[in-house]
Amino acid sequence: QGLRNHGNTCFMNAVVQCLSNTAPLAELLALGRYRARGARAEVTHRLAALVRALWTLDYTPQLSAEFKSIVSQHSSQFRGNAQHDALEFLLWLLDRLHEDLGSPTPVPQPHSDEQVGGPRGVCADSGRAVAAPLPCRSSLTCPHCRKQSNTFDPFLCVSLPIPPRQTRPLNVTLVFQCKRQRFVRVGLAVPLLSTVAKLREMVAQEGRIPPEQVVLAELSPTGFRRSFADHEELGAIGDGDCVYAFQPPLPTSHGGALRLAGTAGAATGHGPGHRSAPRLPPAALSSECLHRGAGGRVLLLLCNTAGAGPQAARFGPPLVMREDRGVSWEQLQQSILAKMQYLMRSEVQLQGAGALFRVRVAGSSVGCSYLSPQDARPLCHPAVDRALQLGGPGGPPHVMLTVEWDSSTKERLFGSIQEEVVQDAESVLLQQQAHQQQHSCTLDECFQLYTKEEQVQAAGH
């Protein structure tokens, strides 16, 4: 049932409609279940008549005009036809209802837990309901002695916080191990307050692999940026960060590097007779394996760039492989070429000897992070040791390597190939749409957040 606007009375009409649709109060007023304090209750009587008319469909504009007139008599600020704030009028009206319906006794002051009495909101002498300000109980417990102090403060209105959305969308590119590596980008609803361990668990469930096999790393247009440990906060990963989840290849029972027949042999100067290049004595370089347990196989994450430094441009998909730490540079180069063979131009004929690219350990200082082609065991470089030692918990130990090609060699072998094209799973669009929708919550959830226990710090601490 609508209300007539009597000249900028929209603020007043809005408040009347809200109170009229507050069931307990509307029932109290419309059915006359209140006891007013004599002639002073004119505002309450007029409001009750107006609410009753709305619910019985007997409303006439005269009723709302009379209500406006009586309000003007009791409050000079609402006289005339000026615009007013609806909340300001609501607070005035509720306070007026409290005066009209309250007991003659003074309003009790805020009291502590030592004061006791009848039920709050009920007049002790008559047992009737009154429109009194609601008491807010505040409890403070000392974490040391566990002593609790309770206070009750009346309030007329309260500003409730709106619970924030508990999740945010995050896209992760899964790198699977199959006959040919397959890439798929999935959309996940990750918790706002959690750690990388939760993300690793979600990725493992999405990829149907054990969490301890998931390697999480971030890539940028210039190469690897970082890998993630379980204890890190998820908030450190931005919405636009390029996060990859790698599934390591299964360990093999035999060692040695993969061989790329024909072209790889030509690249390293190995002909059909597999003539080996001369090696330097093991002690000639400082990158020998000096740490206990430095042998065996190591998990390598690889990305390719054209150029080096800030001008580098990543091309092709990131790769993952296992390699024996005792391999030579020639064997390491052949293994990398074998992984990239399907990306090469079909007409390519590799000729000549020597290194086709440079390999740098990502995350190390540039001056001492390049693996040397003259090293007998390049994967025993100290930078590789540091990368394995500094890796945080979660996922298998690994080393991130950036394979740097000069622009002419990259163009000759791979043409104009750029970054990999990754297919988006349906979940990417679904998560984006779900988190773009307006966040909704119930009033009860707002109250729960408002009354949630929190740790407070004493002044001076």
Secondary structure, DSSP 4 states (H G I P E B T S, - for coil): ------SS-HHHHHHHHHHHTSHHHHHHHHTT-----GGGGHHHHHHHHHHHHHHHT---HHHHHHHHHHHHHH-GGG-TT----HHHHHHHHHHHHHHHHS-SSPPPPPEETT---S-TTB-TTT--B--PPEEEEEEEE-TTT--EEEEEEEES---PPPPPPSEEEEEEEEEE-SSS-EEEEEEEEEESS-BHHHHHHHHHHHHTS-GGG-EEEEEETTEEEEE--TTSBGGGS-TT-EEEEE-PPPP-SS-S----TTHHHHHTT--TT-PPPP---GGGSTTS--STT--SEEEEEEEEEESSGGG-EEEEEEEEEEEETT--HHHHHHHHHHHHGGGS-TT----SSS-SSEEEETTS-GGG-BPPTT-SSGGG-HHHHHHHHH--SSS---EEEEEEE-HHHHHHHHTT--BPP-EEPHHHHHHHHHHHSPP---HHHHHHHHT-------TT-
